[in-house]
Amino acid sequence: MKILLVDDHPIVRAGLRRLLGIERDIEIREATTSREALTSFREDRPDLVMLDLNLPDVGGLELLKRLMTEDHTARILIFSMHAEPIYVVRALQAGAIGYISKGAPPDELIEAIRRVASGVRYIERELAQELAFRNALSASPSPVEQLSSRDLEILRLLAEGRSMTEIADAIGIGYKTVANTCSQMKTKLGVTRTADLVRIAIEIGTS
């Protein structure tokens, strides 16, 4: 099984290499940026992509969309520090087959890798329970839960201190599109200033 691991943290990559090193049928390729990931994906066509959401250039949700454009059958497992349900929902909507947090037990991570590589959807047990619990209690989504994956990506970049021009360049869209999206997010979230969007981004853990 060929796995493409996309994560910019050397410690995370080293830890996964040690964990998966005992699995004799697994071969790992690594990428630290979205650009590297796309190049490696095109060249190697891995059986599974393990994708972090926080990357130094284009974020994981945006990269996920681009990978699915490259190959709509790609099997992608999100492996992220984010354990908030909104990220799980947006990732699955964008085409991921699985989602597991970096705090999950090693045996569950191995199970997730095996299942997603075989085409079976897998969500970390605790996250799946929380999603089910929230859906049972909530008749309507909160304002934050109404944000799209593009909204979350722009929030992430705002929280990093990027200007709208820099965000437009990073995502590959026009400046006006970024500005309009920010205006729409302010309306969705009931705020009036860009600084409020940055505050919300930090609160929900996009940065």
PAZA-215429 format. One record per atom (N, C-alpha, C): x, y, z; residue in one letter. Coordinates in steps of 0.001 Angstrom, whole numbers, plus 524288, in hexadecimal, padded with zeros to 5 digits. Layout:
REM PAZA-215429
XYZa
...
REM end
This chain:
REM PAZA-215429
803447FB5B80000m
800008000080000m
80371804E580000m
8027E8085A7FC49k
8056380D3D7FC0Ek
8023B811977FEB9k
804B48142080291i
802238185480566i
8051481D6A8046Ci
802348217780325l
80474826B3802D1l
802EB8299C807C4l
806CD82AE180AFAl
805EE82DA580FE2l
806FF8336E80F06l
80304836A680FB7v
8038383C4580ED8v
8031783F0C81413v
8078B840B18161Ad
807BF8434281B37d
80CE48464C81B7Dd
80CB084B1681D7Ed
8117084E4381D90d
8148184DCD822A9d
812D584A5B82636h
8159A849C182B2Dh
81919844DC82B0Dh
81E428459182B4Cp
821DB8411982B19p
820D983D1582F5Bp
81F6283ED983404i
81E7383B388385Di
819D7837AC83728i
815BA839EB834E8v
8111E836D483387v
8128F832C382F6Bv
8156A8346C82B6Cr
816DF830C682744r
81A6382C6F82957r
81E1B82DE582CB8a
8219F829F182EF1a
81E9A826118324Fa
81AF0828098355Dg
817CD824A5838B0g
81490820CD83589g
81247822A58314Cl
80F2F81F3182DFDl
812A081B2882B43l
8174281CC6829BAr
81AD08190682749r
81C2A8149682B0Ar
81D0E815F282FF7r
81E39811E8833DFr
8198780E61834BEr
814F3810C88352Bl
8103680DC483628l
80F0280A12831A5l
80F8680C0D82CE8l
80E1D808EC82858l
812998057B82676l
8173680646828B9g
81BBB8033682719g
81B227FD6A8280Eg
817E07FC0282BD7i
817117F67982CFDi
813357F3F082933i
8108E7F73A82618e
80CEB7F5308222De
810027F45D81D23e
811447EF8481BE8r
814EA7EE64817AAr
812EB7EFDA81242r
80DD97F041811AAd
80BC07F14780C73d
80AEF7F71780B69d
80CB17FA7080F01i
80BCE8001080E71i
810CA802DC80CC4i
8103C8060C808B2e
814828094F806C1e
812B980EFC80724e
815F38124B80984i
8145D817B480A93i
8176A81B9B80748i
8148D81F2E804E0r
816C7823CE8026Cr
8151C82880805BEr
8184582CA0805BDe
817138312280902e
816D883620805C9e
81377839BB8078Da
8132583EF680544a
8121A842C1809B1a
8146B8475680957t
813C384B3080D8Dt
8107084FDC80BF0t
80F5585059806DFt
80C138549E804EDt
808148527380111t
8043A855A37FFD8s
800448540B7FC10s
802AD853387F6AEs
80663856967F544r
808E28560F7F028r
80BD9850E47EFC6r
80ED284F9D7F3DEe
811A684AA37F3EAe
80DD9846147F3ABe
809898469A7F68Ba
805B4842637F6C1a
803528415B7F168a
801E3845797EE9Al
7FF90844CE7E96Bl
8036A842447E5A6l
8085A843F67E5E9t
80C5C841AF7E282t
80D1483BE27E3ADt
80D8D83A967E8ADs
80E4A835217EA37s
80989831DB7E8CDs
804EB834007E987f
8001B831297E84Cf
7FFE482FD27E281f
801468339B7DF40r
80124832B47D99Br
8052982EA97D7EBr
809B882EBA7DA6Ee
80DE682B2D7D8E9e
80D26825A37DAFFe
80B61825347DFE5d
80B488201A7E27Cd
805F081D7B7E2ACd
801C5820877E233r
7FC7B81E6E7E2A6r
7FC0081ACE7E764r
7FC7881CF87EC18p
7FC57819BB7F0D6p
7F704817297F1B2p
7F71A812FF7F4B4d
7F239810567F614d
7EF298136F7FA27d
7F2038168E7FD37l
7EF8E8199680162l
7F29081EA58022Dl
7EFAF822E380301v
7F20D827E38047Bv
7F07C8291380A18v
7F45E829C880D78m
7F36482B83812D2m
7F4858315A812F1m
7F0868346C81400l
7F0D883A0C81322l
7EFCC83D3081810l
7F39A8406981974d
7F2DB8442A81DB5d
7EFD7848D281B8Bd
7ECDC84B7E81EE5l
7E9DB84FFC81D16l
7ECF88550B81D47l
7F0D685552820ADn
7F3FA85A0E82130n
7F9208596981E49n
7F98485BF5819D2l
7FE3985BC5816A8l
800408614C815D1l
8054E861E0814ACp
8078D8671D81468p
805E186A5880FABp
803D5867D180B9Cd
8021186AE180721d
7FC2386A83806B1d
7FA33867948030Ev
7F492866A7802AFv
7F2F9862C9806E4v
7EEA7863C480988g
7ECE88605E80DC4g
7EAEC85B1D80BDEg
7EA3C8578D80FA8g
7E8C68524280E62g
7E387851AA80BB3g
7DFAB854C080D43l
7DA898545280AD3l
7DABE855E680518l
7DDBD859F2803F8e
7DE5485BA07FE8Be
7E164857907FB70e
7E58A855737FDC6l
7E8948515B7FB2Al
7E53284C8E7FA34l
7E1F284B467FDEFl
7DE67846D07FD56l
7DB16847647F869l
7D8FB84C0A7F790k
7D5D884CF87F2E0k
7D91384C357EDEDk
7DDF384E157EE16r
7E14A84DB17E977r
7E2C9848047E858r
7E3A9845077EC76l
7E4DA83F797EBC2l
7E02F83C947E96Dl
7DB9183DF17EB31m
7D6E483B6B7E926m
7D5F083CF47E37Am
7D791841AD7E209t
7D7368434F7DC93t
7DAF9840267D93Ct
7DFA683F147DB66e
7E37783BDD7D8ACe
7E17A8364D7D7DFe
7DEF88343F7DBFBd
7DD1582ED47DBC9d
7D88282E4C7DF9Cd
7D3DD82DFA7DD84h
7CF3482DD47E0E0h
7CED6828B97E3FDh
7D22E824EA7E2BAt
7D22681FFC7E5A5t
7D65C81FE47E9ECt
7D92D824327EA8Ca
7DD65824687EE70a
7DB46823217F3E0a
7DE4E820207F6C0r
7DCC781E9E7FC11r
7DFE6821E17FFF1r
7DD268256280289i
7DFBC82948805CDi
7DDDF828DE80B6Di
7E1AC8286280EEEl
7E0A4828388148Bl
7E2CA82D3A816F0l
7DF5F830538193Di
7E1258350A81BF3i
7E3688336C82135i
7E82F8354B82235f
7EAEB8342982717f
7EC748396E82964f
7E93E83B5882D0Bs
7E9A4840D282E97s
7E9778419683476s
7EB9B8460783628m
7EB2A8478E83B98m
7E5A18495C83CDCm
7E29E84AC6838D9h
7DD5784CC3839B4h
7D9888485683AE5h
7D6F8848B483F59a
7D325844BD840D5a
7CDAF847158411Fa
7CCE484B7783E5Fe
7C7C384DF683E60e
7C46784BA983A03e
7BF6E84A9283B24p
7BBF88482283744p
7BB9C84B0D83217p
7BC048504883230i
7BB7E8533382D4Di
7BFA58518F8295Ai
7C4608506382B3Ay
7C88584ECC827ABy
7C7758496082573y
7C555845F8828AFv
7C401840BB826D6v
7BFF68411982274v
7BBE98441A82364v
7B7B48449F81F8Dv
7B9B7846F281A71v
7BCB784B3181ADCr
7BEA884DC18161Br
7C27284A3C8131Br
7C5AB84764815E1a
7C962843E781345a
7C68B83F9081055a
7C29B83D48812C9l
7BFA18392681035l
7BCA283B4D80B8El
7BA8883FFF80C27q
7B7BC84269807C7q
7BB5D8437480331q
7C0548449A8045Ea
7C41D845D080042a
7C654840ED7FDA9a
7C53883C577FFD3g
7C6E5837887FD43g
7CA31833D180073g
7CBA68355880542a
7CEA7831C08088Ea
7CB5982CFD809ECa
7CDEE8288380A7Bi
7CB2C823C280C0Ci
7CB7D822F7811EDi
7CF9E825198144Eg
7D0478244F819E5g
7D25F8291881CA4g
7D1B482919821CFy
7D38E82D7582505y
7D52682B4B82A55y
7D9FD82C8C82BE0i
7DBD582AE983102i
7DF5A82F2F83331i
7DF028301583840s
7E2248343583AA1s
7E77F8322183C2Fs
7EB22835B683D13k
7F0678342F83E97k
7F09B832448443Ek
7EC41832BD846FEg
7EC0A830BD84C50g
7E9CD82B4684CB2g
7E894828EE8483Ca
7E647823B08483Da
7EA5281F92849BFa
7E89981B3C84C07p
7EC35816FC84D67p
7EEB3814A584884p
7F38F812C2848EBp
7F644810848445Fp
7F34780C17841B5p
7F0C7808AF844D9d
7EE0A8044A84270d
7E9638062583F3Cd
7E6D980A6084102e
7E27480C6E83E02e
7E45E80F1183904e
7E8F18118C83948l
7EB28813EF834A1l
7EC5680FCC83084l
7EEA180B7683228i
7EFBD8072F82E7Bi
7EAA88053282C12i
7E6AF8049782F5Be
7E19A802CC82D61e
7DF6D8069A8295Ce
7DFD780BAF82A7Da
7DDE380FAB826E3a
7E0BF80F64821ACa
7E5E480ED1821DFi
7E90A80E7A81D1Ei
7E756809CD819D4i
7E6C58055581C56r
7E5498009481980r
7DFDC8012181704r
7DC468033F81A01r
7D6EB803A381800r
7D6838078A81382r
7D8CF80C208143Av
7D8648101C8102Cv
7DB4780E6180B40v
7DFC380BD880BDFa
7E2A8809E780753a
7DF84805EE80435a
7DC0080332806E3s
7D8BE7FF5580434s
7D39B801AF8023Ds
7D300806DF8030Fg
7CE5E8097F80114g
7C9D1809D3804D3g
7CAC38087D809C4v
7C69B8089080DB5v
7C70380D8D810F3v
7C2B38104F8119Er
7C2C481523814AAr
7C3ED8140281A64r
7C71D8176381CBEy
7C863816C78223Fy
7C8E281C15824D4y
7C61481CC08292Di
7C6848216E82C71i
7C80B81FAA831E7i
7CBEB8223A83418e
7CDA1820F283962e
7C8EA8204883CFBe
7C8FD81C4B84034r
7C46581ADE84341r
7C24381F5B8468Dr
7C5BF822188494Ce
7C3F08266A84C9Be
7C17F82AC384961e
7C3C682BF3844E8l
7C1A18300184186l
7BC6182E5583F43l
7BBF38296A83DC7a
7B7078277583BA8a
7B2B2827CB83FBCa
7B4028268E84498q
7B021826E9848CBq
7AE7A82C8B849B7q
7B24F8301D8498Fe
7B10C835A084A68e
7ADA2837B784602e
7AEC48362B84135l
7AB8C837CB83CCAl
7A5F5835DF83D5Fl
7A573830EB83ECDa
7A03C82EAD83F85a
79D5583171843EBa
7A014832A18482Df
79DBA8353F84CA9f
79BE483AB484B30f
79F3383D8D8485Fr
79DBE842E0846CBr
79921842D484315r
7992483F2C83F71n
794D583EDE83BB8n
78FBA83D9683E78n
7900783A7684298a
78B508390684576a
7891C83D9E84888a
78C808410C84A5El
78ACF8456784DB1l
7899784A6784AB1l
78BFF84B0E8462Es
78B958500D84370s
787DD84FAD83ED7s
783D3852FB83EF6a
7801C8532A83AA7a
782378567E8362Ca
7858B85A578376Cs
787BF85DB68336Cs
78D8685E9D8348Fs
790BA85F1383086p
7965385FC28315Cp
797A586515833A0p
79BF3865598368Fs
79DC486A588389Bs
7A00286D828341As
7A0BB872A9834C2p
7A2FD875D683093p
7A83A873C582E9Ep
7AB95871FF8323Dv
7B0B387000830ABv
7B01B86B2182D50v
7AC4D867DE82E8Fe
7AB8C8630382BA8e
7A97A863EF82627e
7A7C3868BB82513q
7A5E286A0781FDFq
7AA4C86BC381C3Cq
7AF0A86C4381E5Cl
7B37986DDE81B2Bl
7B5248697D81784l
7B68686AEF812CDs
7B8568671C80EFBs
7BE1E8660080FC9s
7C01D8621580D02s
7C5AA860E480D65s
7C8F08657380B5Es
7C7178683780763r
7C9D086CD680576r
7C9D587122809A0r
7C575871CE80C46d
7C53B8759481096d
7C95587450814B2d
7C9AE86F5B81633l
7CD6186DBB81A43l
7D30086E9181888l
7D40C86DB281384e
7D95786E7E8118Ee
7DAD387446811C0e
7D733877A181046i
7D84A87D3F8107Ai
7D8F387F098161Di
7D5C787CF9819A2l
7D66587E4081F2Fl
7DBC487CA382123l
7DD788780781F93r
7E29C8761882145r
7E6F2879D281F9Br
7E6A587B9781ACCl
7EAB187F14818C1l
7EA5B8848481B32l
7E5A18865681C4Bl
7E50788B4F81F0Dl
7E79488B0682468l
7E6BC8869C82714a
7E8EF885F182C55a
7EEE0885C782C38a
7F12288451827B8e
7F6CF884438271Fe
7F8F5889B4825EBe
7F56D88D8082552g
7F721892CE82432g
7F7A28940A81E6Ag
7F5898909F81B0Cr
7F5E18919081567r
7F226895F5813C5r
7F3C48990180FFBs
7F05E89D0280DBEs
7ECA889A6A809DEs
7E89C89D3180834m
7E4EF89AF780475m
7E79A899C57FF4Bm
7EB5F89D017FDCAt
7EE4C89C007F8FBt
7F170896FC7F97Ct
7F3F8896377FDF3e
7F709891797FEDAe
7F38988CA87FF03e
7EEF088D4080152i
7EB3B888E880187i
7E9758876D7FC0Di
7E84288B587F8E9a
7E69488A5A7F387a
7EAC6887667F080a
7EFBC889007F133d
7F40C8865E7EE82d
7F4B8880C17F067d
7F43687FF47F592a
7F4FE87ABD7F7CCa
7F0DB876EA7F5F4a
7EC05878AF7F5CEi
7E7BA8752A7F46Ci
7E701874CB7EE81i
7E8B0878E27EBBAg
7E804878DF7E618g
7E2CD87B067E456g
7E0D587EE17E731i
7DBEF8816C7E5C5i
7DCD88874F7E597i
7D90988A457E3BEg
7D99E88FE67E349g
7D917892B67E87Bg
7DB6B897567E8AEy
7DB1389A907ED66y
7D56189BBE7EEC1y
7D23F89CFE7EAD1k
7CCBE89E4F7EBC8k
7C9C5899AD7EE1Bk
7CB40894FC7EC64t
7C8B0890577EE84t
7C9E388FBC7F450t
7CECF890B97F5C5v
7D0438907D7FB50v
7CD4D894977FE67v
7CD2B8995E7FC5Da
7CA7A89D9F7FF15a
7C4AC89C727FFB0a
7C24389A707FB8Bn
7BCA78992D7FBCCn
7BB9E894C37FF9Fn
7BF20890D87FFA3t
7BE8288C7D8034Ct
7BEEE88E5F808E6t
7C293891E3809F3c
7C31F8941580F3Fc
7BE3189701810D8c
7BBFE899EF80D38s
7B71E89CC880E5Ds
7B2B08990580F94s
7B264894CA80C81q
7AE50890DA80D72q
7AF1188E27812ACq
7B40888D158141Bm
7B51888A9A81928m
7B38A88E3281DAEm
7B4878933381D1Ek
7B300896EA82132k
7AD1F896B98220Bk
7AA4A8966B81DB3t
7A4918961A81E17t
7A2E28910B820B9t
7A54688CA681F21k
7A3F6887938216Ak
7A5048877E8274Ck
7A95C889EE828DAl
7AB1A8899D82E4Al
7A94088E338319Dl
7A6AA891F782F34g
7A48B8965983225g
7A8A289A208342Ag
7ACD089AF28311Ev
7B0E489EA6832A8v
7B1988A2A982E4Dv
7B4808A6CF82F77t
7B5178AB0282BA6t
7BAB98AC0D82A0At
7BE838AA2C82D1Ar
7C3F88AB6782C09r
7C7188A68482A92r
7CB168A7548276At
7CE998A30482616t
7D1598A0FA82AF1t
7D2708A48382E9Ca
7D4ED8A2E083384a
7D19089EF283669a
7CC6B89F76835F1d
7C8E389BB783870d
7C94D8965B835D3d
7CA248965F830B2l
7CAD58916682DF6l
7CFCD88EAE82FD9l
7D3F2891B98309Av
7D8D988F808328Av
7D81688D3A837FCv
7D5478900583B50r
7D43B88E218409Er
7D14B888EF84071r
7CD5E8889D83D25i
7CA48883CF83CA5i
7CDB787F6383A96i
7D120880AA836DCa
7D4AA87CB2834B6a
7D80987A56838F7a
7DA0487D9F83C70i
7DD4A87BB7840BCi
7DA168787784480i
7D54C87A2C84595e
7D1E68776B8494Ae
7D085871EE8477De
7CFAA8715384263i
7CE1786C198407Bi
7D2D2868F083EBFi
7D77886B3D83F48g
7DC3D8683983E59g
7DDBE86789838C5g
7DD2586B9083583t
7DEA986B068300Ft
7E45F86C5582F3At
7E6D386EE0832F2s
7EC338709A83203s
7F01286CCF83454s
REM end
